[in-house]
């Protein structure tokens, strides 16, 4: 790793991590340079930098993964160093080498160390040679289906299939039965090829309900290597982390010391420099097994920063400048012993009820909680693109102990406001509040085992949500006419006691309430056979305090061309006022055999052709969105009568893909 003084830093990334790196770099007196794709032309990280340069089209391959474009941006801008952030090229030895050859300081480990740990198969072999305990498995050169199936049988089911070249849950499948192995292998290989340009896979024994524990290491160019303790990343969906904390409730001081020693020894064995993380599985008996090493800054680095009271991006930059690590192992251990507890959740654009399906769209209103750390690059009117990872922000609570941190985080999630794009905000709040998580007993099976009822709950709005929606629409309608009539006439009519219908569509469900004005900002609303008096108690910009009968509550809202987005009783809703809309008389409905795109994305596999017979549940095609592949299955048995897409096509939500005629 080359080191030399530098004062201008190009951040080869986007979103919250780009903004976070810029904040530290600016504090250290550095000039910051952003790069952006076409989709990010007006993104917050662009405005946060001293200079911003375009690097290509929206697709990552044409922009954030485009090494020549990034190096040209560095040349034009006069950058002296490049920070890769995380994701994209952060773990590309080719990028690290290209930066060095271009005379730039790469803020990360040497290309040789990235290469050594960048392939899971090779990394496991290196770690085994260094005496690091590894999960039993297969990481051989023969990648044929027959060989992999034999090895899976030897290892024993359940078995994990993993992409050798990457992480983040992509190219990973858990297989419980031999008869499901080949299809899972093909799916994992396809996702790995699309995500990492490599279809190489490894196999590992699936450890039952382990903890996912990682150790943060740091090394400088002067031979100093330390560990900064562990983070518990056990709460996951789709093999991707959702909640992280430090310290882990499952790790004793003695176990922390042992795992730390192993991690430091591993870093020394490969001549590591900079920030890195070794990830382990911890079983119920206290045995731990190496999985992989991430040769970059982690998303969850903020919880470690909170506990030890240090800025790890500043550490990265100082190491790249050739300076020594600022703390010794003894000083770090003392800091951790007195550092309290920190918990982080990832706020993602996804719908938990639909299998965490990624979401895209325009943010109608964003308001971060002001009493904890929130790393984000969000703003009202920002478009959440389908081209990049679904993570939008990180909420990090730090407390004197775990329960203090948990309470602070739960409160922050309640006050966090994100309207216009579906997110997992409510779901992660329910995870934080769950007694198993509260007791510190969550494993990697936590969501599957304990949150199933939440994931499969009926998302239909309840009666109070309908009352709140009708009250909001009625109040907004009155506000729209407020400047046309004198105040004494507001709510008056010659037949004031006569109710009128309020037709609305709430979260896709149509409803009609009868509304009768009984005073200024006060109405009697009839929903079915139930009548409730609703009242606007107070209002300010984007906030209504309501009384719905005896229920007093707050409603926060934003109005867009799509309708009125609002947060009520902990959930987000979208309501459209169709009171004066012309009724739809054509009666057209999509039948069950019409397969539409559930999200923005790109078709990466098409398994049927026109005229094919299909069975209910058969996978028809695969759509890639936000770095993940999503299989779309037939809802019924029948024959493919219409095929309206092809491999490589970009699709939009609601776009017709396939039409199936039901079997007779």
Buried (B, 14 or more C-beta within 10 A) or exposed (E): BBBEEBEBBBBBBBBBBBBBBBBBBBEBEBBBBBBBBBBBEEBBBBEBBBBBBBBBBBBBEBBBBBBEBBBBBBEEBEBBBBBBBBBBBBBBBEBBBBBBEBEBBBBBBBBBBBBBBBBBBBBBBBBEEBEBEBBEBBBEEEBEEEEBBEBBEEBEBBBBBBBBBBBBBBBBBBBEEEEEBBEBBBBBBBBBBBBBEBBBBBBBBBBEBBBBBBBBBBBBBEEBBBBBBBBBBBBBBBBBBBBBBBBBBBBEEEBBBBBBEBBBBBBBBBEBBBBBBBBBBBBEEEEBBBBBBBBBBBBBBBBBBBBBEBBBBBBBBBBBBBBEBBBEBEEBBEBBEEBBBBBBBBBBBBBBBBEBBBBBBBBBBBBBBEEBBBBBBBEBEBBBBBBBBBBBBBBBBBBEEBEBBBBBBBBBBBEBBBBBBBBBBBBBBBBBEBEBBBEBBBBBEBBEEBBEEBBEEEEEBEEBBBBBBBBBBBBBBBEEEEEEEEEEEBBEEEEEEEBEEBBBBBBEEEBBBBBBBBEEBBBBBBBEEEBBBBBBEEBEEBEBBBBBBEEEBBBBBBBBEEBBBBBBBEBBBBBBBBBEEEEEEEEEEEEEBBBBBBBBBBBBBBEBEEEBEBEEEBBBBBBBBBBBBBEBEBBBBBBBEBBBBEEEBBBEBEBBBBBBEEEE
